[in-house]
Amino acid sequence: MLGSTHGTLTTDSRRARVIACGEQPSPVVHGRPADVDDLDVSGRPLYADVPDLDRFFRPGSVAVVGASDAEGRPNTGITRQLIAWAERVGARLHPVHPTRQSVFGIPCSPSLADLPEQVDLAVLLVGDPLPVIGELAEAKVKFAVAFASGFAETGAEGAAAQAHLAAAVRRAGLRLLGPNTNLNAFEEFRDDLDGPAIALITQSGHQGRPVFAMQELGVRLSHWAPTGNEADLETADFISYFSEQPEIGAIACYVEGLKDGRSFLLAADRAARRGVPVVAVKVGRTETGARTAASHTGKLTGADTVVDAAMRQYGVIRVDGLDELQDTAALLARARAPRAEGVVVYSISGGTGAHFADLATAAGLPLPHLSAPKQAELHQWIPEYLSVTNPVDNGGHPVGDWRGRKIIDAILADPEVGVLICPITGPFPPMSDKLAQDLVDAAEQTDKLVCVVWGSPVGTEAAYRETLLGSSKVATFRTFANCITAVRAYLDHHRFVAAYRSPFDEAPRTPSPSFRKTQALMRPGQQLSEHAAKQLLRAYGIRVPREQLVTSAAAAVRAASLVGYPVVMKASGAQIAHKTELGLVKIGLTSASQVRDAYRELTDIARYEGISLDGVLVCQMVERGVEMVVGVTHDELFGPTVTVGLGGVLVEVLRDAAVRVPPFGEDQARGMLGELRGRALLEGVRGGPPVDVEALIEVVMRVQRMALELGDDIAELDINPLMVLPRGQGAVALDALVVCR
């Protein structure tokens, strides 16, 4: 059904269309087709579908299409590796080749139709996987892997070929990894390591190598998903699956581009609900990085500020380097939730402790001063002239005898302490050996986190290789920066999970009365006049000034007397984006003569500029407050996003803004204000009163409702300025710009 005479598609009809006929593949939730309660007001899923990937990672039977044992052929090495992998996971392997009787002594089937049993996984060693998809469907294969390249990573023609492949996969009812993937899923993982594991997801196999190599340092890995071009299975699918696996303590991702922003957020939401940390390197922070990523994987990188905000919103821990990815994921996978948030720095050198404490404090780690009784206790073993407030400096000598362990135990016994960090900048046997052993022994006896920074560039010392790395309780780092990054992520993650409430649970399922009121205002592909834009805001309960739209000087004078002097007069028309620059705003008018003159001047300018007006607005003048901007833009990856920041001219000068992807709650709206560099203006500066922050948050939430309900219809909404008045007096939208899609 059509929601207005202008042909705007209503939210109800969008939802019905998604459910009934599926322009895209019909949404699936909890393994069944989505119903109305599973979709938000715009017809998008509210819950992640978790693919059952058990038979992908642990299949009962595997077909290798294009298997070979001819020396010198690329497929031969791959076949050999797959045979070894199948033996490790207990799968029966069936080579498939039209001209071979056997491969490596294993009987070979000429086609998928001739397989002796139904297989769970087919590995396609063919140049073009598309012709094989139909055969996979007939054979009822559940999963397939395509290594072939030459798809979306090569440009428009390859992207079209990938789209055909994806459509064929959907019709076949199977799940495909790739194309342009590799053998990482079939690596050999160590099975002699204990504790929670890291699951690895990468779009570039080589970038996952450092994390995979951590097994040699005693860190357990359980899965590796090399997603490639993500024609079907994507990063989000694996996050959702891994977050449900009890043995996985953290998910480490190397992401070049997200296939679908909504799917990623739903997967991150599922991980947050389960308390499973997701640590990600996401390239594309710069224009160059984004361009390179697109050329490699053929996917949309997305505006990085939105990506960054969306990740924070759902607790995804974004790091910059592969070394940070390793260390942060390893710590989060293995460490228990903190008993307290206090961090104590303990060292044998005042200089080392002070240096580390400076960096940690600057990064936001809480370094509380130890209590007077605790300091007195430590001074039993540490000379009085040394500082034990935090950082704790033992002076060196106590490390070499029985006092060293006493000091460590005393610090860990403090109820305000949740993390002990000991930077050892270089080996100095035997003291460093004794210190390392004491830290490991203490870590075995406590449920608090013990971290060591081993600063030696050599890394062959027994204290490091055997003592520290031999412990599953001590988190060992090689640099100050990585330790601080990981500990901060550890504290942030557990704080986030403890307070997390999924915004999808509270997302509106049905349109509000406000939505229905606004349908007649929509003009597809056009910009609304200020008057119409303010009508839209008013329909959603956002306060605008007292004002009237007039079409004559006499009517302007009458309106001014009703609105109350002083007044502001503005030209109102759908073609006007920047009224001030064109001289189409007059402020501070205090008399009828000024109003008449202003009306004539505004209409003359519009006539001269060739601008069509729907009238002139005579508005209440609102002066005292802080100018903010609240708006909606449409991100190609995530859809509608909500922005709040300093408004007026400052919006372009300072670019001080925060962004969120709907849906979100009031806590996130409040967090947006906390991210602003100019947030002190809201609290009152230079004797000014604090402003009505609660009213500002209410406007943000109402704008979010507009984004959710009108997101498919609005390309851009800009309330600038939103005048936030002194506390208790509300907020007023002085101007608004709305561009329809």
N, C-alpha and C positions, 0 to 999 in steps of 0.2 A: 504494500500500500504506500501511497505517497503522502508525506506529512504536510505539504502545503501546495499552493497553486504554483510555486516556483520549482516544484519537482525535487525538493530536498528529501533524501531517503531518511526515514525516521529510524531511531534506535531500535524500536520494536521490529521493524521490517528487516533491519540489518541482522538482528539476532535470529529471526526466523529464517533468513536466507542462509546464514552460516549453518544452522542446524539442519535445515531441510535439504538444501541442494549442494552446499559446499563449493564455493568458488575456489577455495583451497581445500586440501584434504580435510574432511570433517574432523573436528576436535575429538580427541579421545581422552577420557579421564578415568583413572583406576581401571583401565583395561576394557572400558565400554564406551559407546558413543556418548558424547556430552549431552546433557539435557539443560533446560533453562537454568536450573539452580547451580550449574557448574560454570556459567558464563556471566561476565559482567554486562553492564548496560550496552556496551558496544559489540557484544557477541564474542569477546575474547575469553579463552579459558582462564579459570581462576586457580587451577591446580595442575601441577606437572604430571604428565603421564610417565610412569616409570617402566621403561622397556625391560622385559625379562631377558637379560643378557647372560644368564647362567650357561645356556647352551652355546653361546658364542665363545666364552672364555674356557668352558669345560665341556666341549662337545662329546657326544658318544661316538659320532662318526663324522669323517671329514672327506670331502671330495676335492682333489686337486685337478682342476681343469687346465689342460696344457702341460701336464707333468712331463718331465724329461730326465733321462740319465745320460744324455749324450755329452761327452766332455767338451768344455768350451762354450756351452750354451748357458745364458743367464738363468734360464728356467731350471737348470740342473742344480745349481747351488741352492736356489729357493726350495726346490723339491726336497733336497737332502735335509735342509733345516726344518721343513714341515714334518718330515718323517720323524726326526728326533723329537720335535715338540709333541707330536701325537703320542709317541711312546711315553713321554713324561706325564701327560695329562690323562693317559689311559684311553685314548680315542682310536678307533679303527680307521685307517687311512685307505682311501680308494683312488688310485691314479685314474685320470680320464684323458684318453688321447685316441684319435680316430685310427692311427696307423701302428700303434705299439701293442704288443701282446703283454708286456710287463715293463715295469719301471723299478729299478733297483731290486729286482726279484719279486716284486709285488704284482699280482695279476692286474691288468689294466682294462678298464671298460672303454668301449669306443665312444660312448655318449652318456650323458646324464640319465637318459631313459633306460640304459642298460645296467645301471648300478644294482648291486645285489641287495641293497637295503636303502631305506630312506635316510638321507644324511641331514645332520643338523647344520653343517657349515660347508660352504663351497668356496674355495680359494681360486680366483680366476687369473690364470697366468696367460692372458690373451690380450692382444693389442686393442681390441674393441669389445668391451663387455656387453654392449647393448644387444647384439643378436643372441646372447646366451640367456638373457633375463627370462624370456618366454620358456625356455627349457627348464630353468630353475623353478618357475611357477608350476609347471606340469609335474616336476619331480617333488613338489612340496618341500623344497629346501627352506629352512627358516632364516638362515643368515648367509651373506656372501661378502667377500672382500675383493675389491678391484684395485690392482696396483697401477693400472694403465694411466698414463698422463696424457696431456693434450686437450684438457677440458677447460674449465673456467679460468684457470691460471694463464691461459694463452691469449685471452681476449674475447671479443664478442662472438666469434664463430664457435670457439670452444665452449663459451657459456651456453650457447644455444644447444650444443650437443649434450652438455651436462643436464640441461633442463629436460631434454628428451629422455635421457637415462633415468633421471629422478622420477619422471612420470611413469616410465615403464616399471620401475621398482614399486611404485605405489600400486599400480594395477596388479602386479604379481603378488602383492601381499607379503613380501619378504622385507628384511632389513639389510641394508648395504653399508659397509664401511668403505669409504673412498668416494670417487677414484683418487688417484694421485697419492695413495698411501704407501705404506712400507711394511716391513716384517716385524716391527717393534712389538706388536701384540703377541708374537710367538717367541719372545726372548726366553732365556732360561733364568728363572728367579731362584735365588738361594732359598732353600727350605730349612736351613739350620738356624734361622734367626727368630727370636721370640718378640713378643710385644705387638702393639698395634702397628699396622702397616701404612705406607704411603701408596695411594693409587695415583698414577701419572696419566695426564692427558696432554697431548702435544699435537700441534698442526705442522710442526717441522720436526721430524724425527731426531735430527742431529742435536736440536736444542734440548732434548730430554736426556741426552747422554750423561751430563753431570749428575742429575738426580739418580739415574739408574746406577751409576758408579758408587753411590753412597752405600750400597750393600757391602762394599769392601771395607767400609768404616763401621759396619755393624748395624746399619739402619735397614729395616725390613721394607721391601717393596712387594706388592702383591699383584698389581695389574699395570698394564701400559696400553693406553688407547691412542693410536696415531690416527687422528680423524681425517687428515688429508683435506680434500675439497668439500667434504660434508654434503654430498648430494642427497644423502638420507640421514644416517646417524650423525649426530653433531655433538659438540662439546656438552651441551645441556643434557642430552640423553645420558651421557656417561656420568655427569655430576649427580643426576637423579639416581642412577643405579648404584654408584659407589657410596652415596650417602646412606643407602639402606643395608650395606654389607657390614656385619658386626666386627669383622677383623680390621676394618679400615679406620685409622685414626685421623687421617688428613688427606685431602685431595690437592695435588700440585698440578697446575695448568700452565702451559705455554700457549697463549692465544694470539693469533695474528688478526683474525677478524671473526666477528660473531655472525652466525647465519641468521639468527632471529633474536632480537632483543628480548621479546616477551618470553620466549622459551628459556632463555638464559636466566631471567629473573625468577621464573617459576622454579627452575632447578636450584638456584641459590636459596630461594625460600624454603625448599624442601630440606636442603642441607642445614639451614639455620634452625628449622624446627627440630631436626635431629641432633643439633649441636656439633655437627661435623665441620671442621674448619676447611675453607677453600682458599688456597693461596695461589695467586695468579700473576704471571708476567703477561701484560697485555701491551703489545707493541702498537705504535701509531700515535704516540704523544706529540710528535712533530709532523709537519706536512710531509717531509721526506720519508719518515718512518711509515706513515699511512700509505703513501704512494707505493713504497716497496712492498708492504704487506699485501696490498691489493693485487700487485702484479704476481705475487707468489701464490696466493690462494684464491684469487678471483672473488673475494667476498668484501662486503662493505665493512670498512673499519669503524665508521661512526664518529661523530664529534666527540673528541676525547674528554672534554669537560663533562659531557653527559655520561659517557662510559664510566668515568671516575666516580661521579656522584652516585650512579646506579649501583656500582659495586659496593661502595660504602653503605648505601642504604640497606643492602641485604647482607652485609657482613662479609663480603668477599675481600680478602686481604690482598691488596695490590702491592707488589714489589717491583723493583726496576731490573735487577740483575739475576742471572741464573744462580749465582752464589747465594743471594738472598733467598731465592726460591728454595734452594736446598736446605739452608739452615733454618729458615722459618717453618717450613713444612715438617722437618724432622723434629723440631722442638714441640710444635703443636700436636704432632701425632703421638709423641711419647709422654708428654708431661700431663700430670693430673691437673684438675682445676685448682687455682690458687686458694690457699687457706686465708691469705691476707694479701693486700696489694703493695705493702711496703717493700722496697728494694734496698738492700744493704750492699755496699761495695766494700770488699775486704781485700787488703793487699799487704805486701811486705815493704812497700815503698810509699811514702807520703805523696811523692810526685805522681806515681802511677794512679793512686787512688783519686787524687784531685783531678787529674786529666780525665779519667773515666767518668767521675761524678759530674764534671762540667758538661761533657757530651750527653750523658744520660739525662741530666736535668733539662738541657736545651731540647731534647727529644720528647720531653713530657713524662719521663718515668718518675714516679713518686719516691723520693729518697728522704724518708722521715728521720728526724733526729732521734737517736736512741734515748730512752728515759735515763734519768740520773741514777736510779738503782742498777740499770743494766750497764751503764758506763762504769759504775763502781765495781760491778762484778768483773767486767773485762780488765779493769786495772789490777786485778789480782795477778794477772799473767802478762800484762802489757805495761811498760814503764809509764809513770804518771805524766811525763812530758809529751807523750804522743797522743794525738787526737783519736778518740773512739766514738765521736758523735755520729758519724756516718758521712764520709767513708771512715772505715776502721783501719788504722795503720798499726801493724804490730811491730814494726822496726826490724824485722828479719829474724832475730835470734830465736824467738819462741817457736818459730816454724820447725826448728830442728829437733825439738824434744817433745815431751808429753804435753806441753802447754798448747801446742798447735791445735790438737783435736779439741781440747777444752774450750778454746776460743770459738771454734766453728760451732760446736754444740751449743754454746751459750747464745750465740747470735740466732741460730735456728730455733731456739726455745722461746724467743721473744714472740708473743702473740701478734704483734704489729708487723712482723716480718713474714713475707710470703716467698721472697726470692733472695738468694745469696749469690752474688757475682764476684768471682775472684779472677782478676786479670793477672796473668803470669807473663810478663813481657818477654822473658827469655829464659832458657834453661840455666840453672846454677846448681848442679848436683853438689852435695846430696840433698840440699834443702828443698829444691823444686820437686825432687822425687818424693820426699816425705810429705810435702804439702799436697801434691796430687793424690797420694794414697789416702791421706787424712780426709780430703774432700770426697773421694769415692766412698770411703767407709762411712762417713757421716751421711752421705746421700742415701746409702742403703738403709739407714735407720730412721729416716725422716720422710714425711709426706710432702715436704716443701721442695721447691725447685732450686737446684744447685747448678750454677753455670760457671764454666771456666773458659777464659780466653787464653789460648796457648799462642803466644806471640812469635815464637821462633819461626823463621822462614824455612827452616830445614825440614822439620816435621818427621824426622827419623828417630827422635829420642824415645827411649823406652817409656818415660813418664807419659808421653803423648800417645805413642802407638799402642802400648800395651795397657797401661794403667787407665788413662782417661777414655780412650776409644773402646777399651774392654768393658766399660761400665755402661749399662743401659739406663742408669739413673742420672748420671751427670750429663748435662748438655754442653758439649765442647765446641768452641768456635775458634776461628783463626784471626779474626779482626774485631776490634771494638765496635765498629759500625754494624756489622752483621749481628753481633750479640744484642746490641741495643734495639735494632730493628725487630729481631725475633722476640725479645722479651716484651717489647711494647705491643707487638701483635698478639702475643699470648695473653697479656692482661686485657687488651681491648676485646679480644674474641670472647673470653669468658664473661666479661662485663656485658657485652652485646647479647650473648646467648641468654644470660640470666634475665635480661629485660625484654627479650624479643617477643613481640606479638605480631603474628603475620597480618600484614595489611590486606591480604587477599580474603581473609575471613570476614572482614568488615566491608569489603568493597560492595557498592550498590549493585543489586541485580536488576532492578526495575527503574525506569525513568522517573524523575521527580516531577511534580506539577510544574516546576519552573521550566523544565525542558519543553513541555508541551506549549507553554506560553510563548516560547521563543521561536517556534518553527516558522511563523509568518515573517520574522525579521531576517531570516537567512537569504542571502543572495549569492548563489553558487558562482565562484570565480570572481567575485567583486569585493570591494572594500565598502564597509558600512560607513555612513556619515557618523559624526560624533553623537548626534542626537539618537540615532538608532543604536549605536554601540552602548550608550548609557541606558537605553531602554533594556538592552540585553542584561547589563549589570543589575539594574533595578529588579528585573525578573528573578534574579538569583539572590536577592536580598542584600546586594552591595550598595551602600549609601552613596548617593551622588548629591551635588549641591542643589538647592532650590533654583530652578531655571525654567524658562519658557522659550519655545521656538517661535519666532515671529517673522513676518514677511513684509512689514512696513515700518517706517520710522515711528508713526503714531502708536502702533502696537508695541514697539520697543519701549517707548516712554511709559505706557501703561504697565508693561511687564516689569520694568525697573521699580515702579512704585510698589508693586505687589511683592517682588523678590526682596526689596529693601536695599537702599544705598549703603555703601558703594557697591557697584556691580562690575562684572566683567562681561564683555561682549565678544563673541567669536563667530566667525563664519562657519557654517555647518554644511558639508557636502561630501559625497562619496569619493570625490577625486582628491581630497585634501589630506595629505599625510603630515606635513610639517607647517602648521599654521603660522607659528611665530616668525619663521624665516620669510614668509610671504607678507608679513604685516597684517595678518588676518585675526589678530588678537588685540583687544584694547582693554586695559585694566584700570582699576581705580576711578571709575566714572562716578561723579557725585551729583550730577544735575541733569535735568531733562534736556537742556541744550547740548550737553556733552553726549548724551545718549543719541539724540537725533543726528548730530554730526558724525558720531562713530558709525551709526547704521549706514549713512550715505557713503562714508569712506570705505567701509568693508565691502559693500556691494559694488562700488566703483572698482576696487582692486580686483575683485573676483571677475568682473566683466572684462577688465583689461587683460587679465591672465587667462581668460577663456575657461574659467572654472564654473561649473554648474552648481548652484546652491539649492538646498532644500529649505533654507532660511538662515536666520541669525539667532544664535543662542544668547539670551540675557540671563546671566548666572550670578548667583550669590558669590561674593568674594570671600574666600577662606584663606587666611594668611598664616596663622600661628600654628606651627607644627613642623614635623620632619618629612621631607618629600621622599617617598619610596616608589619603587616600580614593582608591580606584580604582573606577571604575564604568562602566556601559554605559547609555546612554539611546537612545531611538529618535527621531531627527529626521525630521520629515515630508518633508523634502526629500532628505536624504542617507541615510536609514536609520539603522542602528546606529552610534553614535559612542562613543569611549572617552575618559574623562576621568580625569585624575590631579591631585591637589592636596593642600593641607594638610588634615588630617582632624580628627576629634574635634569639639569645639565650634567650632574655627577655621573649619571649612568654611562655616558659616553667617555667621560674623562677618566674616571677611576675604574670602571668595569668591575665594580665590587658587587658580585651577585652570587647566589647559591641556587642550585637546581635540584629537583627531585623528579622521579618518574612516578606518576600515579599508578596504583593507589598508595597513599601513605597516611599516617595518623598525625595527631596533633604533636606528638613527641618529635616526629621528623620535621614538622613545620617549625617548631621551636628550635630544633637543631640547625635549620637553615639560617635563622637569624644569628645563631652563635658562630657561624662560619664567616660572617661578614667582617671585614677589616674595620668598617665604620660603625660597628654595633654600639660603640660608646655613645653615639649620637642619640640612640634610643633611650639611654639611661639619663640623659640630660648633661649638657656640657656648658661651661662658662655661666653658671647660674640658671641655665634653662631648666624647665621642669622635665621630668621623665615623661615619655609619651605612652600612649595606650597600646602596649605591646599585645595585650589580649585581643584587642580589636583588629590589629594587624594580622594576627594568627587566624582570626575568624575569616578575614578576607582571603587569606591564602587557602584556607580550607574550602571556601565557597568557589574560588577560582578553580581549585582542583576538581570540584564537582562538575563545573562547566567543562573542564578538560576531559573528564571521563564520559560525559554525556554528549558533548558536542565535538569531541576530538576528531571525528571523521569529517566534520563540516567546517572546522575552523583551521586555517593555516597559521594564523597568528592572532593573538590577543595581547594588547599592551595597555595596562593602566598606568599612565605616567603623566603627571605625578599622582600618586595616592598620598594625600596629606594625612599623616597620622597625628592626631591632635593630642594635647596633654592627657595624662592618665584619667580614664573615666569618661572621656568625651568622644571616643570613637575614632573612625577614620573615614575620609571622604575621597571618592574618586573624582578628581578635578578634570581629567581628560581620559579618553579611551580610544584605542584604535583596534578595529576588528577587520581582518581579511578572511573572507570565506574561501573554502577550497572548491 
